[in-house]
Amino acid sequence: MGPAAAWGARVERLRRHWFCICFMLAITASAMFQCLLAGYFGSDAAATPDTPTYVELAEQLQEFLQGETKTVGDFARTPGYPLVILALAAGAHIDLVEVGLPIRDWSGTNDQGRRLVRRIILFQQTLGFLIPILLFVIAHQLTKSPFWALLGSFVYYTDISSVCYQFTVLTETTSVATILAVYAALLAMLNRPTVRRALLLGALVGWAILLRPSNLLLAPLAAVFVARSGVPAGSSRRSALAVFLLAALLPAAVWTASNFQKYGHAFYTKNQTITLQNYTGPRFAELPLAPGELRVLQDNVKTALAASPHFAMSRCIWATSDQLGLTDDYDMYRLMDAANRVTIAANPREFLSRSWSRFLAMWAEGFLDAGNSYAQQRFEALFAVGPDVFRDSRLLLGSRSLWWFLPLCTAAFFATRRAGVRAGILFGVLFALSYMFLTAVFDENEYLRHGMAARALVNVMMVAGVGIVLQRATGVVGAYLHTTSSVTDDPAST
């Protein structure tokens, strides 16, 4: 073996050792951080008004699987997170029928409820441990550098709101982990496309859709990249696309059929599609109010808008439900549907303008809290943390990080020569911006928690973008210096 070959083998061994060292550092840091969180929060979990709806659907799924009921469905929730709760309860032999349904605090629930919440928190902390590892994998796939992969794994710790939502019984942590797994699987598919990888990607997208309806946008976006991937042309490429679409859309189709069987309406969820139906065209499932109920709602809408347009819809819904004594899920979603219709019909241009303004605000503020004082106050109340924690959460990237996102991704796109990385960057940009816009339109400034997945993706892509650009720059400079030294050392040049 010549000197050059020996040196190359030594460099390759060092590279492998460096990867192992960085990977172990990422695992150790993630484990230590989760231990610190567990010591701070214990096994307590915060409950929100959404929490009982997930537990109730999990209970309904349990009764369906046990043959106690023939139909299962829900107007508001999709079955992803309730299935997680059901699996955790089954593993601990917990009967969900006996679990108390908290609104703000789990301390008043029975022993079954406390056992369930401990398992939920342990599960979500496990996901919190795995998320930095997923970020490490994503950054390494983009940069092929263990150093930049290690930095990419640390960005999760800079977003304190995302980290602390591990201790809330909501879909956020599970959804973030799933979307990052989707992105990692897509990068793997683009780097070495196969039908099996298309199946894995489709299964992850299907699970993401079950967790949150807005994740439906993953299916068409990923389908375009699967169709244009390097799978050999002909039957293999068509098979990969067909397998992906089947795995991605079949779970949603089954849940839609289940809702149709129970309610007689073919809908996937009424929770995040009501708004879109009301200003884009015909509605596929009317939930009309009685004339008297509608008059009460219209009066409350006027009162709420006169007081403040901020969260007017939520305030008028709760006021009307109290006055009319509406407590059933069906009644509440009839009310929500009508409130959307009444509020938007009053001034559709203002509604669309506000939606666009929210999107721009999210861009300007970096999609961290977007000036969302309401969400920040609620978060502080749930976790007893102060504004300093929110300032600390901007340690690495800053609250206006999105101003750097597109320029960095554009520079990285042209700096890399790998087609798979270019396609991955393009997918990440399209998904992050689309997700931001959907959040702006559908949610009343719920940027803090509903934007967690997009923030994690944006932050790791920015770190990887810096790495790609610097690697390219050092490569160009190194090649230039090597060429210059070769010319200088060449006797013919003198």
Stockholm file with secondary structure:
# STOCKHOLM 1.0

chainA/1-494         MGPAAAWGARVERLRRHWFCICFMLAITASAMFQCLLAGYFGSDAAATPDTPTYVELAEQLQEFLQGETKTVGDFARTPGYPLVILALAAGAHIDLVEVGLPIRDWSGTNDQGRRLVRRIILFQQTLGFLIPILLFVIAHQLTKSPFWALLGSFVYYTDISSVCYQFTVLTETTSVATILAVYAALLAMLNRPTVRRALLLGALVGWAILLRPSNLLLAPLAAVFVARSGVPAGSSRRSALAVFLLAALLPAAVWTASNFQKYGHAFYTKNQTITLQNYTGPRFAELPLAPGELRVLQDNVKTALAASPHFAMSRCIWATSDQLGLTDDYDMYRLMDAANRVTIAANPREFLSRSWSRFLAMWAEGFLDAGNSYAQQRFEALFAVGPDVFRDSRLLLGSRSLWWFLPLCTAAFFATRRAGVRAGILFGVLFALSYMFLTAVFDENEYLRHGMAARALVNVMMVAGVGIVLQRATGVVGAYLHTTSSVTDDPAST
#=GR chainA/1-494 SS CCHHHHHHHHHHHHHHHHHHHHHHHHHHHHHHHHHHHHHHHTTCCBCCTTHHHHHHHHHHHHHHHTTSCSCCCCSSCCSHHHHHHHHHHHHTTCCGGGSCCCSSBSTTSCHHHHHHHHHHHHHHHHHHHHHHHHHHHHHHHHHCCHHHHHHHHHGGGGCHHHHHGGGBSSSHHHHHHHHHHHHHHHHHHHHSCCHHHHHHHHHHHHHHHHHCGGGGGHHHHHHHHHHTSSSCTTHHHHHHHHHHHHHHHHHHHHHHHHHHHHHSCCCSCSTTTHHHHHHHSCCSSCCCCCHHHHHHHHHHHHHHHHHCSTTHHHHHHHHHHHHHTCCSHHHHHHHHHHHHHHHHHHCHHHHHHHHHHHHHHHHHHTTSSTTCHHHHHHHHHHHTCCHHHHHHTTTTTCTTTHHHHHHHHHHHHHHCCCHHHHHHHHHHHHHHHHHHHHHHHHSSSCHHHHTHHHHHHHHHHHHHHHHHHHHHHHHHHHHHHHHHHHHHHCGGGC
#=GC SS_cons         CCHHHHHHHHHHHHHHHHHHHHHHHHHHHHHHHHHHHHHHHTTCCBCCTTHHHHHHHHHHHHHHHTTSCSCCCCSSCCSHHHHHHHHHHHHTTCCGGGSCCCSSBSTTSCHHHHHHHHHHHHHHHHHHHHHHHHHHHHHHHHHCCHHHHHHHHHGGGGCHHHHHGGGBSSSHHHHHHHHHHHHHHHHHHHHSCCHHHHHHHHHHHHHHHHHCGGGGGHHHHHHHHHHTSSSCTTHHHHHHHHHHHHHHHHHHHHHHHHHHHHHSCCCSCSTTTHHHHHHHSCCSSCCCCCHHHHHHHHHHHHHHHHHCSTTHHHHHHHHHHHHHTCCSHHHHHHHHHHHHHHHHHHCHHHHHHHHHHHHHHHHHHTTSSTTCHHHHHHHHHHHTCCHHHHHHTTTTTCTTTHHHHHHHHHHHHHHCCCHHHHHHHHHHHHHHHHHHHHHHHHSSSCHHHHTHHHHHHHHHHHHHHHHHHHHHHHHHHHHHHHHHHHHHHCGGGC
//
